[in-house]
């Protein structure tokens, strides 16, 4: 599910109302890059989601 402000509100509500354990959640971020060494900033919505839900963030990247 793409992470937007409205989807974050839905996810927070779903997690709370269904008593989903944080250990069973994850925020998955995947990106493709041409660089094998580079700093990539994550959008603030990722940080906000991680703090509000308590989910860990998992990163996946592919160098092309």
Secondary structure, DSSP 8 states (H G I E B T S, - for coil): ----HHHHHHHHHHHHHTT--GGG--EEEEEEES-SS------HHHHHHHHHH---EEEEEEE-
